[in-house]
Amino acid sequence: MTEKHADRDHYLNGGSSIARRKYCRGSLKMELPFWKIEDSTDDSTLGTRIHECGELLIPTALANWNKEDKFEGAPTLKDYTEEEYEAGKNYCLDILRLVGAKAPNCAWVSEQRFDIDSELELGGTADFAWGYIQKFEEFEAEHEKEFSELVLSLIDFYDGKRDNGKMPKDLKVGHIWDYKNGTIPHNAKTSDQVRQYIAGLQHKLGSNGKRPFDVIFGHIYGPNFRDRSLITSIVAYTANEIKEILVEQKQIAEEALGLHGDGPLKLHAGDWCFFCKAKAECREFDKTVKQKAALIIDQFDAKYEVLKKAKTPKDLEDIKIEEILKTKTDEEIKEFWIHTEFFTKAINAVKEYIRMRHLSGKPIDGLKVVQGTTRRIYKKDLDDLGVGKLLQDMGIEKPWQKVVRNLTDVEKELTTKFKEQGLKVKEAKLKAENLLLAVVERTTPSLAIVLDSENDPRDSIEVINKQKALEILSAESVK
């Protein structure tokens, strides 16, 4: 185990900033004066504490590999809240599930800094890195469905023949994990940060006389504590592909540091600006934000002639934003902000229209409606008194507080009682869940509108028509 996340500095071309360097070569020069400014968010701080908690729990889980309760005898971890502790356990279990039966025999490190090139300030710290040797036949059987192209690439690399003496008997396989907490969607398949960690693992533990990894998997584990959703994603690269990533990473770092002159150090605004320390001072970011603000103002306020002239989205694209900005003052933008209640109503109306279009089988190109998450609640046809009485009959000694106790607490108490009666952990938990069905139901999932992009791996809801969708989801009626 190495230094704690909070005790180390990030590289200028590290995992959390490499995407900015890739798409905005001048970002490093802009950020340097602000580099020491603390920019952690509540979400990132919580995520750090959770993956540190998981790091402390993994040794216990591995020691209890053959037991049902992987965390039997685990340290109390008094420095963490119950929510952080449970989330850390879930993260730990997800890692062990993906590594599978190989886990007890794996080599693994946590909070490992992978220095690709210290002179270029290039490298990052992955939450976890695992490695093991696996027979080729076992690897093929395990991954031929989800990663068929990967398996074929490995076979092609060895001349596509199994009997030519070049096919390896086994493969050196690596895995890296990155924990993402918050509301911003992340996808391992498009993550430059994951690519850097994979390249770093190969550079650190697969070079300089060490056997190279034949393949490395990159995982993102992304829970959202606001809506209780969980999005996970995975990508895999062969040794040849990782060589290309290393070359790309070094080129990005060199250009960001100005080693090829100031020519490439251009500023370019985009999604990667979100975590940039210098965005408040960046002219390109300011220009982009004002362009968006101007378009919104001109679309909502009919007194501007541009709205009357624009008949199609293409017309809006052709508008000379710079000319419009000259007519806008800070007071006008402030006035626009004051009218957010109106705009919120307008946006909600647009959302409802998009939902209606999708449910009627005519979705708008580039948008999709996906099923949101649900949560457990006590059944609506039972009042608090009725729920409390039923819980009391189940053996809950104090079902009433100022309000009925939350479901998690109730389920834990029931599970503990059943374990004390001699049931195994899974059996006790299952019995508690089944018993609670008498008072529990799930909320109706919401319909969320998101950009149809590679960054969101969720599948779009498939519907035949609006009525069918309403029957499937029991969604609210759409007028």
N, C-alpha and C positions, 0 to 999 in steps of 0.2 A: 504494500500500500504506500503511495507516495503522499506528497503534501496535499492539504485540503484545497478544494477549489478556490476558496476565498483568499488563500495565502499565496497565490501565484499570479504572475502577470501574463496577459495574453500576448502572443506574438502580433506584430503589426500586420503580418500576412497569415494570421491564424485561421482556424476553422470558422470562427464566427464572423470573420470579415472577408474571407476569400472571395465570396460572391460579389461583394462591392468592388474589390480589386479587379475582378474579371470583367464586369460590365461598366465600371466607372474607374478608369485607370488613374484619374487624378484624385480619387478619394483619400488615399493615404496621405498625400501632401496636405490636403485640407484638414484631416483629422489630427495630425501631429500635435498642434497646440492644445487640443482638447483630450489627448489620449488618457491622461490620468484621472479625468473626471469620472466619477462613479455613475454608471448608467444602468444599473440593474433595476429590473421591474419587480413588482410583487410576484408575478408569475415565474420569472426566471429564478428569483430567490427561493420560492417554494420548490421549483423543479430541482434546484441544486440540493436542497435538504433531503428531498425524497430519494434521489439517486445515491446520495451519500449513505442514507439509511439502508437502501438495498445492498450497497457495497458491504456494510457491516453484517448483514444477515446472510449473505451467500455462503460463508464458511459453515454456518450452522446447517443450512439446507443441504449442502454437500455431505456433511457428516451424517445427516439423517436420510440419506438418499433412499434407503430401503424401507423407510417408515412412511406411514400415511401422513403424519404431521411433520412436515419438513422443518418446522420451526420449534420443535420441542426442545426446551432448554435454551432458547434464544435469549440473548441479553435483553434487559428491560429497555435500554436506550432512553433513559429519562430525559435526554436533551431534545427529544422529538415529540411532537403531538401525536395523538391517536390517529388522526387522519394521515399524517406523514408516515407513521409506522406501518399502517395498513397499505398505503400506496407503495411504500418501499418493498413490502412483502410481495405485492402483485407484480411489481417490476422484476423482482428476483425470480418469481415463479415463471414469468413469461420467458426469461432468458433460459432457464433450465428446461422448459418445455421445448424450445426451439433447438437447443443443443442435444436434447434427448439423452438416451442411455449412455452416451459417450461422456457426459458431464463429469462423473467422478474421476475419470482418467485424463481430463483435459489440463493443459497448462493455461492459466488465466492471470490477468493483471487488471487492476482498477485504477482509475484516475492516472492513466499512463500517458506521459507526454511523448509524442512521436515527433522528434526533431528531424525534419527532412533536410533543412539547410539553415543553420543558426545564423550564418552571415547574411542570408536573405530574409531573416526573421520569418521563416516559413516552417510551420508545424502547428500542431494542435493537440489537445488532450481529450481523448475519448473516455467515456464513462467506463466501459469494459472492453477488453480484448481477450478472445479465447482462441486457442489453437489445438489441433490434434491431427493425428495421422489416421487416415481411413482407407480401407481397401477400395480400389476403383469400382469393383462390382457393387459394393455396398453404397458408395456415393451415387452411382448411376441409378440404382433402384430407389434411393431416397429422393432424388431430385429430378428424375426424368419427366415428370408431369409438369411441375411448376417451372422448372428451369431446363426445358428440353434443349433450347438453343445453347445454353451453357455447356451441357454435356456433349453436344455435337461439336462445339468449338474445341473442347479438350481432346476429343477423338481426332478431329482434323489436325490439331497441333502435332499429334504423334502419327502423322501420315495416314490417318483413318483406318489403320489396320490393327487388329488385336493379336495377330500371330506373326508380326514382323520383328518381334523382339524389342520394339521401341516403346510399346505401351507400358506405363508404369504399373507396378503391382499395387501401389498405394499412392495417395495424394496427401499433400500437406494443406490442410484447410484452416482458414482463419475466419473469425467473426469479430466485428466491432459493433458496439451499441451506443446510441446517443438518445438521451431522454429529452423530450420536448414537452414542456408544460405550458399551457396557455390556449389562446383562441386562434393563433395564426396556424393554418394548415402547413404541414411539412410532408414531403414525399422523398423517401430515400433514393428513388430512381432519378430525381432531378436535383438532388442536393449536392452542391459543390463542397459543402462541409463534410459530408459522408465520404465523398471522393478523396478529399484530403486525408481523412483519417485512415482510409484503406491504403492509400499510397504511403502514409507514414508507417503503418504496421509493416508493410513489405520492406520499406527502407530500414526500419529498426531491427526487425527480427527475421528478415528474409534476404539479407545481403551481407556483404563483407565476410564471406566464407560460410555463412549460414545457409541452409537449404531454403530456396525461395518458396513462398506459398504458391501452390498451383492455382488456387482460387480463394478469394476472400469475399465474404458476405457482409453487407452493411445494413444495419437495422435502425429504424427510428421507432421509438415507443412514445406515442403522443396522447396522453390523457388530457381531458379538458375538465377541470374541476367546477366549471361554471354550469355546464349542461350535462356533466357526467358521461360524456362520450369518450370513446377510445379509438384512435386511428393509428394503426401500425402499418409499416411498409418495409420492404426488403429489396435489395438489389445485390447483384453478384458480378464480379469481374475476374477474368482470368489473368494469369501472370503477364501475358502480352499486353492486355488492355491496361494493366496497372503501370507498365512501363510508359505507355503513352500519357497516362494521367500525371506521372511524375514529371515528364517533360513539359506538359501543359502548365502544371503548378509552378515550376521554376520560371517559366517564361512570364507568367502573370506577375510573380513576385519581382522579377527583374525590371519589368516595365513600370510597375507601381513605384519602385524605388528610384526610378529615373535613370537606370543604368544604360538605357538606350536613347538618352536625350529627353528633352522636355516635350518633343512632338507627340508621343502617345498619351501624355498626361492630360487627357481631355475629361471634362466632367459630363456625366450623363445620368439624368434622373430616372428613377424607376422604383419598382417594389423593393429593391435592395437598399433604398434610402432609409427604410423604417428604423434600423438600429444605428444609423450613421451618427457619430458624435458631432459632426460639423454641419448638419443639415440646416441649423438655424442661421448659419453664415453663408450657405452655399447659394450662389446666384442661380444655378440651374434648378435646384430644388424649389427656390422661391418662384422662379419663372413658371415652372410646371404647375405648382400649386395655384398661382394666380390665373394661369390659363384655364385650369379646371373650374376655379371659382367664377371666372368670367363667363364661361360656357353655361354654368348653372344659373347664374343671374340672368343671362340673356334668354335662357329657355323658359324661365319661370315668370319673368317680368315682361308683359306684353308691350310696355311703353318703349322698349328698345326695338328699333326697326329690324335688327338682324333676325329676330324670331319670326317676323312676318315674311322675310325673304327665304328663310330656310324651310324647305318643304320635305327634305329627306335627310337622313343621317349624313349622306355624302355632302350635302350643302353645308352642314355644320362643320365638317372636316375642312372644307375649303375656306372657311371664314378666317380672315387675318386677325388672329388673336391679339397681336401686338397693337393693332389699330384700335381694337375694342378697349384694351387695357388703358389706353390714353384717356378714354372718356370716363373711366371708373376712379372713384376716390376711395380712400380708406373709410369714409363715412358711409358710402354706398355699400361697401362690403360689410361694414358693421350693421347697417340697416337690414341687409340680407340675413345676417346671423340672428338678429332680433326676431325675424319672422320664421324661426325654425319650426314653431308649432304648425304653421301652415304647411311648410315643406314636409314635415313629418307625415301629416295627413295625406299629402300628395304622393309621397313615396309609398305609404301603406296602400294607397289606391293602386299604384303601379304594381306592387307586389301581388295584390289580390288578382289583378288582371293577368299577370304572368302565371299564377297558379291556375286560374281558370283556363287559360290557353293550353297549359300542359295537360290538365285533367280532361280536357275535351279532345285530346289527341292531336293538338296543333301547337306543339312547343315552339318557343322562339329560339331560333338558331343561336347557339353559343351560351344558352342558359339551360339549366336543368333543375328539376324539383326532386329533392331526395327526402327520404323518411328520417325525421329527427329522432332523438332519443326519447325514451319513456322512463318514468320512475315509479317505484312502488308507492301506493297510498292505501290507507284503510278504505274499505268499500264505502261508496257514497251513500248506500242505503242503510248504513249503520252509523248511529250517532256515537259520540265519545263514550257515553255511558254504556252502550251496548258493546262496543269494542272492548272497553275495560273489563266488563263482566266476562267476556269470552276469554280474554287473556288471563284473567284470574283463574278460570276453570282449567287453563292449560298449565298452571303452576307458577305464573308470574306473581310474585308476592306483592309488589307495589305497582300495579298497572297505571295508577293515576298519579300524576304530579299536578302541576298547574294546568298542564295539557297532557294528552295521552303520550306516553314515551315514544321516541322515534323508533322506527322499524329495525334499524341496525342494532340498537341496544337490546331490544326485545329478542331479536334473533340470536344474539350472542349469549344472552342469559339462558334461553332455551337450549342452545347447543351445549353450553357448559353443564346444564342439568342432565342432559341425555348422556354426556361423556361420563359424568359421575355415576350414572346407572350402568356403565359398562360398555356403552356403544363406542365404536371407533369414530374418529373425527368426521370422516365423510358421511357415515351413517347418521351420526348425531345432527350434522348440518342439514342433511336431506330430510330427516324427520322433522326438524324445526321448520324448514321451508314448507313442507307439506302441511304441517299443522297450521301454519299461518295463512294458508290459502283460504281459510274460512273468513278471514277479515281483510285480505289484501287483494288489490287489483292494480293494474298498471294504467298510467295516464295515456290518453290518446296521443300518438306521436304527432308532432308538428310537421308542417311541410316547409322545409328550408330551401331558399333559392341561393345557389352558389354559381360561381363561374365554372363553366365546363372546361377544366384544364387538368393537366397531368399532376398538378400539385394536390388535387383532391381525388384520392383513389376510390371514393364511394361511388357505388353504382346508382344511376338514375332510376327513379321509380318507373316501372313499366306498367302502363295502363292501356286499356282498350278504349275506354271512354270515361267521361266524368262520373257517370253513375256507378260504373264498376269500381272506380277509385274510391268513391265515397263508401261503398259497401266494404271494400277491403280495409280501409284505414279508419272507418267511422269518423271521418274528418268533418269539420264544420261545413255547413252548406255554403256553396258559392253562388252568389246571385249573378 
